[in-house]
Amino acid sequence: MTDPVISSRRQVLWAAASAALVGLTRQAHAADEKILIGYWPIASGLPLYVGLERGIFKEAGLPVEGVKFASAQQVAEAMIAGRIHGSANGTASAALALAEITSPNLFKIICSNPSNRLLVLDEFVVPKDSPIKSIAELAGKKVASGPGIQNVTLAKIILEKNGIANPQVTELPIGQHVPALAAGQIDAAYTLEPTGTAGRLKGLTRVLEPGVIAKYVLGDPDAPWFGGSASVTTAFMKEQPDLAKRYVAAYAKAVDWVRKNPDASRKHLDGFTAIEEALVKEVPLSGFTLYNEFKPSDIEYFQKFFDVFTERKIFNKRLDVKSLLYTG
């Protein structure tokens, strides 16, 4: 007969061994699991593109994979559903904010991309031979914007600031802006780079006015508009804290590489955006501000941007930008 004490000890040892095996299996699975980062194809997603193509993530031992979406809203929805671990720069900050309101404590911002009249990302574009000379002349015209509540809302505000009452704006995938303008389906588009550059170099469109958000929404053409943000989900940080920290550090390294090599970094737009490598040298670049680089004035402008959506009842509560920043 088996000694009950020995049997009990064996059960304890077996349980401990099983637990250890499960732990090792989970660790191995975590090591093999990809870090999925959502993006949509605009120029400000550059740090992700560089990190992937220059092997910065790979060198850090991180299995990062970019997941392309048709809109920033789709990126945010995928974060809520737990299908991706974060967003790349260029993901609309307001779309992320709405996701945060829907699913509190969803993410933390690791980097945002400021743009204005010098760091160009946002712009109004018209057909090359259009007689339109100013945004004020778009009254009664067919105007499109990129998809999502941020793009539509901002386009309407800019039109209103130029004296156009009750403006109507049609959502259109950003990749269709140049073809729609060239075909005469629309008269103008509020869009994001590299759309304006691509259309100009193809001889199809021209930029009517760049840096429109800083000027008309923030009230200062030189103000930083933090319209897009890279983020990581809090679930990712909680479930795989070490991996999340290493990813944030590697993303910061990619940002640093872009800053130091702006011309060389542009070639990584090819394959991720609508512009070919032979033309990328013409694309203007937005800036990049990491979570630990925000100045008080940056926070103020970022908050002013969010407050616009609160005032327009798009956000049902005021979000504190500071609370959304990654803290390590």
C-alpha positions as a Python dict, from the first residue, in 0.01 Angstrom:
ca = {
    (1, 'M'): (0, 0, 0),
    (2, 'T'): (130, 346, -89),
    (3, 'D'): (216, 566, 206),
    (4, 'P'): (-43, 850, 203),
    (5, 'V'): (226, 1102, 300),
    (6, 'I'): (447, 997, 8),
    (7, 'S'): (144, 1000, -222),
    (8, 'S'): (57, 1349, -109),
    (9, 'R'): (411, 1469, -166),
    (10, 'R'): (410, 1315, -514),
    (11, 'Q'): (88, 1498, -595),
    (12, 'V'): (236, 1826, -477),
    (13, 'L'): (553, 1771, -681),
    (14, 'W'): (349, 1669, -986),
    (15, 'A'): (132, 1979, -951),
    (16, 'A'): (438, 2198, -918),
    (17, 'A'): (601, 2038, -1222),
    (18, 'S'): (280, 2077, -1422),
    (19, 'A'): (254, 2443, -1323),
    (20, 'A'): (613, 2501, -1425),
    (21, 'L'): (550, 2330, -1759),
    (22, 'V'): (243, 2544, -1820),
    (23, 'G'): (446, 2854, -1734),
    (24, 'L'): (721, 2757, -1978),
    (25, 'T'): (464, 2683, -2248),
    (26, 'R'): (306, 3022, -2197),
    (27, 'Q'): (646, 3192, -2212),
    (28, 'A'): (730, 3011, -2534),
    (29, 'H'): (393, 3105, -2680),
    (30, 'A'): (443, 3468, -2578),
    (31, 'A'): (786, 3467, -2741),
    (32, 'D'): (638, 3334, -3068),
    (33, 'E'): (333, 3562, -3064),
    (34, 'K'): (353, 3858, -3298),
    (35, 'I'): (320, 4216, -3179),
    (36, 'L'): (52, 4348, -3412),
    (37, 'I'): (49, 4724, -3472),
    (38, 'G'): (-231, 4885, -3672),
    (39, 'Y'): (-165, 5160, -3923),
    (40, 'W'): (-327, 5332, -4215),
    (41, 'P'): (-124, 5439, -4519),
    (42, 'I'): (-17, 5798, -4456),
    (43, 'A'): (327, 5958, -4430),
    (44, 'S'): (327, 6009, -4053),
    (45, 'G'): (332, 5632, -3993),
    (46, 'L'): (701, 5646, -4088),
    (47, 'P'): (854, 5526, -3756),
    (48, 'L'): (668, 5195, -3786),
    (49, 'Y'): (769, 5154, -4151),
    (50, 'V'): (1133, 5229, -4067),
    (51, 'G'): (1132, 5001, -3764),
    (52, 'L'): (1004, 4713, -3975),
    (53, 'E'): (1214, 4758, -4288),
    (54, 'R'): (1541, 4856, -4122),
    (55, 'G'): (1524, 4568, -3877),
    (56, 'I'): (1510, 4786, -3566),
    (57, 'F'): (1237, 4573, -3409),
    (58, 'K'): (1405, 4252, -3522),
    (59, 'E'): (1736, 4357, -3366),
    (60, 'A'): (1551, 4407, -3038),
    (61, 'G'): (1414, 4052, -3062),
    (62, 'L'): (1061, 4175, -3121),
    (63, 'P'): (828, 3997, -3369),
    (64, 'V'): (650, 4315, -3478),
    (65, 'E'): (408, 4309, -3769),
    (66, 'G'): (222, 4604, -3921),
    (67, 'V'): (-148, 4555, -3991),
    (68, 'K'): (-294, 4785, -4255),
    (69, 'F'): (-642, 4933, -4211),
    (70, 'A'): (-860, 5151, -4433),
    (71, 'S'): (-916, 5410, -4160),
    (72, 'A'): (-796, 5518, -3817),
    (73, 'Q'): (-1137, 5422, -3677),
    (74, 'Q'): (-1078, 5063, -3784),
    (75, 'V'): (-743, 5068, -3603),
    (76, 'A'): (-914, 5189, -3285),
    (77, 'E'): (-1189, 4928, -3316),
    (78, 'A'): (-930, 4654, -3353),
    (79, 'M'): (-762, 4776, -3034),
    (80, 'I'): (-1093, 4758, -2847),
    (81, 'A'): (-1150, 4405, -2979),
    (82, 'G'): (-802, 4300, -2866),
    (83, 'R'): (-695, 4205, -3219),
    (84, 'I'): (-389, 4432, -3222),
    (85, 'H'): (-146, 4555, -2957),
    (86, 'G'): (-134, 4921, -3052),
    (87, 'S'): (-134, 5186, -3322),
    (88, 'A'): (133, 5351, -3534),
    (89, 'N'): (181, 5725, -3570),
    (90, 'G'): (-78, 5872, -3802),
    (91, 'T'): (-367, 5698, -3628),
    (92, 'A'): (-616, 5979, -3564),
    (93, 'S'): (-586, 6094, -3203),
    (94, 'A'): (-958, 6173, -3187),
    (95, 'A'): (-1045, 5822, -3307),
    (96, 'L'): (-827, 5683, -3029),
    (97, 'A'): (-993, 5919, -2780),
    (98, 'L'): (-1340, 5797, -2880),
    (99, 'A'): (-1219, 5441, -2833),
    (100, 'E'): (-1093, 5538, -2487),
    (101, 'I'): (-1435, 5680, -2398),
    (102, 'T'): (-1600, 5360, -2521),
    (103, 'S'): (-1349, 5135, -2348),
    (104, 'P'): (-1184, 5322, -2056),
    (105, 'N'): (-815, 5260, -1988),
    (106, 'L'): (-772, 5116, -2337),
    (107, 'F'): (-430, 5254, -2433),
    (108, 'K'): (-139, 5486, -2363),
    (109, 'I'): (19, 5722, -2616),
    (110, 'I'): (388, 5654, -2677),
    (111, 'C'): (445, 5908, -2956),
    (112, 'S'): (243, 6174, -3137),
    (113, 'N'): (309, 6350, -3465),
    (114, 'P'): (282, 6731, -3453),
    (115, 'S'): (215, 6909, -3780),
    (116, 'N'): (162, 7268, -3890),
    (117, 'R'): (250, 7491, -4186),
    (118, 'L'): (615, 7382, -4168),
    (119, 'L'): (574, 7020, -4061),
    (120, 'V'): (312, 6949, -4325),
    (121, 'L'): (66, 6663, -4296),
    (122, 'D'): (-283, 6812, -4338),
    (123, 'E'): (-395, 7011, -4640),
    (124, 'F'): (-674, 7101, -4879),
    (125, 'V'): (-619, 6978, -5235),
    (126, 'V'): (-795, 7067, -5561),
    (127, 'P'): (-759, 6955, -5925),
    (128, 'K'): (-450, 7100, -6095),
    (129, 'D'): (-645, 7329, -6327),
    (130, 'S'): (-915, 7427, -6078),
    (131, 'P'): (-994, 7800, -6074),
    (132, 'I'): (-1038, 7785, -5695),
    (133, 'K'): (-778, 7999, -5518),
    (134, 'S'): (-889, 7981, -5153),
    (135, 'I'): (-1083, 7761, -4914),
    (136, 'A'): (-1351, 8031, -4892),
    (137, 'E'): (-1434, 7962, -5257),
    (138, 'L'): (-1544, 7606, -5175),
    (139, 'A'): (-1896, 7719, -5081),
    (140, 'G'): (-2142, 7502, -5272),
    (141, 'K'): (-1865, 7276, -5401),
    (142, 'K'): (-1828, 6899, -5359),
    (143, 'V'): (-1578, 6851, -5078),
    (144, 'A'): (-1443, 6520, -4949),
    (145, 'S'): (-1233, 6421, -4651),
    (146, 'G'): (-1063, 6109, -4530),
    (147, 'P'): (-1282, 5857, -4347),
    (148, 'G'): (-1364, 5887, -3979),
    (149, 'I'): (-1511, 6139, -3739),
    (150, 'Q'): (-1183, 6329, -3690),
    (151, 'N'): (-1135, 6401, -4061),
    (152, 'V'): (-1497, 6496, -4126),
    (153, 'T'): (-1523, 6718, -3818),
    (154, 'L'): (-1199, 6901, -3891),
    (155, 'A'): (-1289, 6954, -4256),
    (156, 'K'): (-1621, 7109, -4153),
    (157, 'I'): (-1456, 7336, -3896),
    (158, 'I'): (-1205, 7464, -4152),
    (159, 'L'): (-1483, 7536, -4401),
    (160, 'E'): (-1684, 7715, -4132),
    (161, 'K'): (-1381, 7925, -4034),
    (162, 'N'): (-1366, 8034, -4398),
    (163, 'G'): (-1722, 8162, -4392),
    (164, 'I'): (-1903, 7856, -4528),
    (165, 'A'): (-2224, 7789, -4334),
    (166, 'N'): (-2346, 7433, -4279),
    (167, 'P'): (-2072, 7270, -4489),
    (168, 'Q'): (-2131, 6926, -4637),
    (169, 'V'): (-1839, 6684, -4644),
    (170, 'T'): (-1827, 6337, -4799),
    (171, 'E'): (-1608, 6064, -4652),
    (172, 'L'): (-1376, 5904, -4904),
    (173, 'P'): (-1085, 5659, -4857),
    (174, 'I'): (-767, 5860, -4870),
    (175, 'G'): (-629, 5656, -5160),
    (176, 'Q'): (-924, 5770, -5373),
    (177, 'H'): (-874, 6144, -5323),
    (178, 'V'): (-645, 6206, -5620),
    (179, 'P'): (-842, 5985, -5866),
    (180, 'A'): (-1172, 6145, -5756),
    (181, 'L'): (-1031, 6495, -5802),
    (182, 'A'): (-881, 6409, -6140),
    (183, 'A'): (-1210, 6257, -6256),
    (184, 'G'): (-1409, 6562, -6147),
    (185, 'Q'): (-1613, 6364, -5895),
    (186, 'I'): (-1521, 6613, -5623),
    (187, 'D'): (-1399, 6973, -5627),
    (188, 'A'): (-1166, 6958, -5327),
    (189, 'A'): (-1048, 6729, -5051),
    (190, 'Y'): (-924, 6773, -4699),
    (191, 'T'): (-649, 6514, -4700),
    (192, 'L'): (-317, 6403, -4551),
    (193, 'E'): (27, 6354, -4696),
    (194, 'P'): (148, 6193, -4913),
    (195, 'T'): (-177, 6254, -5106),
    (196, 'G'): (-95, 6613, -5197),
    (197, 'T'): (256, 6527, -5309),
    (198, 'A'): (146, 6223, -5508),
    (199, 'G'): (-120, 6422, -5692),
    (200, 'R'): (116, 6711, -5764),
    (201, 'L'): (395, 6491, -5899),
    (202, 'K'): (149, 6308, -6123),
    (203, 'G'): (29, 6642, -6257),
    (204, 'L'): (-327, 6583, -6137),
    (205, 'T'): (-377, 6803, -5831),
    (206, 'R'): (-232, 7099, -5643),
    (207, 'V'): (-230, 7193, -5276),
    (208, 'L'): (-475, 7472, -5206),
    (209, 'E'): (-349, 7532, -4852),
    (210, 'P'): (-127, 7325, -4615),
    (211, 'G'): (-120, 7318, -4235),
    (212, 'V'): (-488, 7402, -4207),
    (213, 'I'): (-557, 7251, -3863),
    (214, 'A'): (-296, 7458, -3679),
    (215, 'K'): (-421, 7774, -3849),
    (216, 'Y'): (-797, 7736, -3836),
    (217, 'V'): (-861, 7495, -3546),
    (218, 'L'): (-579, 7581, -3303),
    (219, 'G'): (-560, 7946, -3405),
    (220, 'D'): (-186, 7958, -3475),
    (221, 'P'): (-26, 7836, -3802),
    (222, 'D'): (288, 7741, -3609),
    (223, 'A'): (108, 7550, -3332),
    (224, 'P'): (170, 7176, -3306),
    (225, 'W'): (-136, 6978, -3410),
    (226, 'F'): (-107, 6632, -3255),
    (227, 'G'): (-351, 6477, -3497),
    (228, 'G'): (-209, 6125, -3492),
    (229, 'S'): (-63, 5905, -3222),
    (230, 'A'): (124, 5582, -3176),
    (231, 'S'): (1, 5382, -2881),
    (232, 'V'): (11, 5052, -2695),
    (233, 'T'): (-290, 4891, -2534),
    (234, 'T'): (-301, 4862, -2158),
    (235, 'A'): (-390, 4494, -2200),
    (236, 'F'): (-57, 4442, -2381),
    (237, 'M'): (128, 4629, -2106),
    (238, 'K'): (-46, 4426, -1836),
    (239, 'E'): (-16, 4082, -1996),
    (240, 'Q'): (337, 4119, -2135),
    (241, 'P'): (499, 4411, -1951),
    (242, 'D'): (858, 4332, -2049),
    (243, 'L'): (769, 4289, -2415),
    (244, 'A'): (567, 4610, -2413),
    (245, 'K'): (855, 4810, -2261),
    (246, 'R'): (1099, 4670, -2514),
    (247, 'Y'): (862, 4758, -2796),
    (248, 'V'): (825, 5118, -2674),
    (249, 'A'): (1204, 5150, -2652),
    (250, 'A'): (1248, 5010, -3003),
    (251, 'Y'): (978, 5242, -3140),
    (252, 'A'): (1163, 5536, -2985),
    (253, 'K'): (1479, 5414, -3157),
    (254, 'A'): (1293, 5411, -3490),
    (255, 'V'): (1175, 5769, -3426),
    (256, 'D'): (1534, 5872, -3355),
    (257, 'W'): (1648, 5712, -3680),
    (258, 'V'): (1385, 5906, -3877),
    (259, 'R'): (1493, 6232, -3713),
    (260, 'K'): (1859, 6175, -3794),
    (261, 'N'): (1800, 6039, -4144),
    (262, 'P'): (1496, 6222, -4286),
    (263, 'D'): (1594, 6179, -4651),
    (264, 'A'): (1685, 5811, -4620),
    (265, 'S'): (1377, 5739, -4412),
    (266, 'R'): (1144, 5867, -4685),
    (267, 'K'): (1212, 5565, -4906),
    (268, 'H'): (1028, 5350, -4652),
    (269, 'L'): (703, 5523, -4751),
    (270, 'D'): (708, 5309, -5065),
    (271, 'G'): (507, 4994, -5004),
    (272, 'F'): (320, 5141, -4708),
    (273, 'T'): (166, 5447, -4875),
    (274, 'A'): (40, 5543, -5221),
    (275, 'I'): (365, 5708, -5329),
    (276, 'E'): (640, 5527, -5517),
    (277, 'E'): (1003, 5522, -5403),
    (278, 'A'): (1115, 5736, -5698),
    (279, 'L'): (895, 6021, -5572),
    (280, 'V'): (933, 5995, -5195),
    (281, 'K'): (1204, 6262, -5170),
    (282, 'E'): (932, 6522, -5231),
    (283, 'V'): (708, 6417, -4941),
    (284, 'P'): (707, 6661, -4645),
    (285, 'L'): (750, 6499, -4306),
    (286, 'S'): (553, 6566, -3990),
    (287, 'G'): (733, 6584, -3657),
    (288, 'F'): (740, 6320, -3384),
    (289, 'T'): (709, 6384, -3011),
    (290, 'L'): (776, 6092, -2777),
    (291, 'Y'): (574, 6050, -2457),
    (292, 'N'): (859, 6186, -2243),
    (293, 'E'): (925, 6488, -2466),
    (294, 'F'): (596, 6677, -2433),
    (295, 'K'): (639, 7036, -2313),
    (296, 'P'): (361, 7211, -2116),
    (297, 'S'): (272, 7412, -2428),
    (298, 'D'): (243, 7089, -2628),
    (299, 'I'): (1, 6951, -2374),
    (300, 'E'): (-203, 7271, -2390),
    (301, 'Y'): (-240, 7252, -2769),
    (302, 'F'): (-314, 6879, -2756),
    (303, 'Q'): (-582, 6946, -2494),
    (304, 'K'): (-726, 7232, -2700),
    (305, 'F'): (-758, 6993, -2994),
    (306, 'F'): (-946, 6736, -2783),
    (307, 'D'): (-1167, 7004, -2629),
    (308, 'V'): (-1296, 7095, -2976),
    (309, 'F'): (-1455, 6751, -2995),
    (310, 'T'): (-1600, 6788, -2646),
    (311, 'E'): (-1751, 7126, -2738),
    (312, 'R'): (-1907, 6972, -3048),
    (313, 'K'): (-2062, 6691, -2840),
    (314, 'I'): (-1862, 6427, -3027),
    (315, 'F'): (-1688, 6336, -2702),
    (316, 'N'): (-1947, 6287, -2427),
    (317, 'K'): (-1689, 6378, -2165),
    (318, 'R'): (-1366, 6573, -2143),
    (319, 'L'): (-1052, 6364, -2173),
    (320, 'D'): (-735, 6468, -1995),
    (321, 'V'): (-446, 6434, -2241),
    (322, 'K'): (-192, 6391, -1960),
    (323, 'S'): (-372, 6080, -1838),
    (324, 'L'): (-335, 5919, -2180),
    (325, 'L'): (43, 5950, -2203),
    (326, 'Y'): (262, 5645, -2147),
    (327, 'T'): (468, 5668, -1828),
    (328, 'G'): (691, 5362, -1858),
}
